[in-house]
């Protein structure tokens, strides 16, 4: 009975896969094709669900029908959203290269690329050709920076600020991003409102972290904010390359892992303060929302936050929390709200890695412990290998490289990540309350940060750390075929390999 309870519930994996594929098709197929496809999938799905449960094959047809219905809904929803964007005023004016005046809300941090600034915004009002439009279209501002004053004006922008810009609308290069247009500007923005209180606090805290690490050597001073909040603006380029080669670059992308580290540090303190049940659930939800605002809601962070909110809801209502079910539910909710997440590799990789951690990693860890591998090493190796197993077929489609040393590199580096994240957060808070405390915490945080960088540098310099692999669908299918062969070999020598039966 206990063994059955430990078996993960895989029933929602098929709907998540169908929903992701459906959203991608709904965004990319032209004309009426996505609606026809959605209608056909819905009809077949309803037919599968109408099969009596006693008939042969009903056990298979019922989940297939549910997955087809989910795929149909998300295909149609994505197609409707894509049509609304393509037929809207922003996209229409962008097709003609019209000059416009735009009032927009900043939705992310400005990013500098040489002499250009990239800024995600949401267009709220657009004026062109004597017409004014009230909108809520996503767009990217591409600004040419001609002076230090202009650069400072762009760098000072925070999410939730309202700005006024004049420039030329053009069609976006990345049609899968959900942007209705790209706005080319040559003048600094005119701030007309905001930021709100939450983003003002978040911006001040991020600046406090940068001040806390200012006295450290360049590498830890740049990498620590990335490990803590995903702020990669000061990470040296060689460090970025080496971490990527070693399979450690995910540590500098803020995600659910960071939220887990922070929650693991704060929730025990909340319990010591007497918070229980619903109060503890509310505290956990506030931690998740606050950290998301602080670290910026990128696709992996959004997925983790919705999952955390579902966990808090389960705790508050006394229901049992199931990690895989919550992850699948969060993914479907987010795809329905923002179907363009189906095109965001960060979101898909986050879901895939979480599935690996919940489905496969615990069994591999237990097998290693049975073979007398120390618990810390067994946990790091099993969870790293499981995440790699689920993510690599997706990664090779656009990297064309297969990291061979990422598992040992992660076994060495990942144990230092919680300390770096928690101490980095402490440095940020300390700097805001009493700067000497912030500098002291940053000085401590630099040592796990240096260790992570050292592992990345050494691994990247080992010959054969990565090998070429076919890109695209061919590379994905080839790797999946290699997985199948590897699983067959492992089953044939069950007692010998440290991982035993991959299906076990």
Secondary structure, DSSP 8 states (H G I E B T S, - for coil): -HHHHTS---HHHHHHHHHHHHHHHHHHS-TTHHHHHHHHHHHHHHHHHTS-TTSTTHHHHHHHHHHHHHHHHHHHHHHHHHHHHHTSHHHHHHHHT-EEEEEEEE-S--EEETTEEEEEEEEEEEEETTEEEEEEEEEEEEEE--SHHHHHHHHT--TT-EEEEEEEEE--S-TTS--SEEEEE-S--EEEE---HHHHHHHHHHHHHHHHTTTS-HHHHHHHHHHHH---TT--HHHHHHHHHTT-GGGGS--HHHHHHHHHHHHHHHHHTT--HHHHHHHHHHHHHHHHHHH---HHHHHHHHHHHHHHHHHHHT----HHHHHHHHHHHHHHH-GGGGG-HHHHHHHHHHHHIIIIIHHHHHHHHHTT--HHHHHHHHHHHHHHHHHHHHHHHHH-EEESSHHHHHHHHHHHHHHHHHHHHHHHHHHHH-HHHHHHHHHHHHHHHHHHHHHHHHHHTSTTSEEE---HHHHHHHHHHHHHHHHHHHHHTTTTSTT--TT-
